[in-house]
Amino acid sequence: MKCPFCAEEINPDAVICRFCHKKLKVSDIWRRVKLAVLITLIVFFVKNWHSLSEFAGRAADVIGSAGVYLKDIKEGMDHGFESIGKNKRDNAIKQYLEMQDK
């Protein structure tokens, strides 16, 4: 077998060319590893699709609930700030945002 880089005669099982020191067959090993990982992931997702879709649905419910909760907090704050007045409300929001940036 000849090296594809320097065209010197090399052992067919060589991983590195002894003349030009270039890697020869590492890509074959990595290709097999990548293929095995890909097949494993596909099998995992196919076998667990129902559980994963339930998990995604629950996560969406939690995120949705958090959004409703935050909306309720904002409405409560807006209602409380209405009694304080617009200037004080703007100052309070500005102070709160400054505290969050620190």
N, C-alpha and C positions, 0 to 999 in steps of 0.2 A: 504494500500500500504506500502511496506517496502522500506527503504532507500537502494539504491544500494551500499552504502559505509559501513554503520554500521549495516544494517539489522534490525534496529529498526522500529516499526510501526509509520508511519507518515501520515499526511493529503495528499490526492491525489493532491490537488491544491498547495501544498507547493513549494516554490521556493528555500528555504534553509532548510536543515534538522535541526530540533531543538536540536538534540542530538550531531551530529558530526560537525554541522555548514558548511557543504559542499553545494555548489550550485547545484541545481537539474535541473531546467527547463530553465535556461538562454539560453542554446544552442538552444532550440526550438524557442525562440523569435528572436535570432540573425539569425537563419536559415531562418525564414520568412522574416526578414528585408533584408538579402542578396538576397533572391530569388526575392523580390519585386524590389530591385535596379537592379538586372540582367535583369529582364523582362522589366523594364523601359528603360534601355540602349539598349536592343535588339530592342524594338519598335522604339526608337528614331533613331537608325542607319538604320533600314529598311525604315522608312518614309523619312529620309533625305539623303539616299544613293546618290542620284543624285547630290544634293547640295554639299555634302561632297567630292564626286569625282571631281566635278568642282573646289572646293577649293584646293584640293590636286594638281590638274593639274596647277592651277594658281600659287600655291606656288612653284612647280617645275619650272615653267617658270621664276619666279622671281629669284630663286636660279641660274638657268641657265644663265639668263641675268647678274647677279652679277658676275658669273664666267667669262663670256666673257669680261665684263668691267674690271675686275682685270687683265685678260690676256692682254688687250689693254694697261693698265697702265704699266704692267711689260715690255711689248715690247717697249713702249715709254721710259721707264727708261733705258732699255738695250741699245737702240739706243743713248740716251743721254750720257750714260757712255762710249760708244765706243769711243767718241771723247775725253774723259778725259784720258783714258788709263787704263790698267788692274790693276796696283797697286793702283791707286787712287780709282778705282771702288771697289776693295776689301776692302779698308779702309772705304769708304763711306758706304758700306753695313754692315760692322762690326759695325760702329758707329750707324747706324740706328737700328740694332738688339739690341745693348746695351741700346739704348734709350727705346726700346719697353719692355725690361726686367725690367726697373725701375718703 
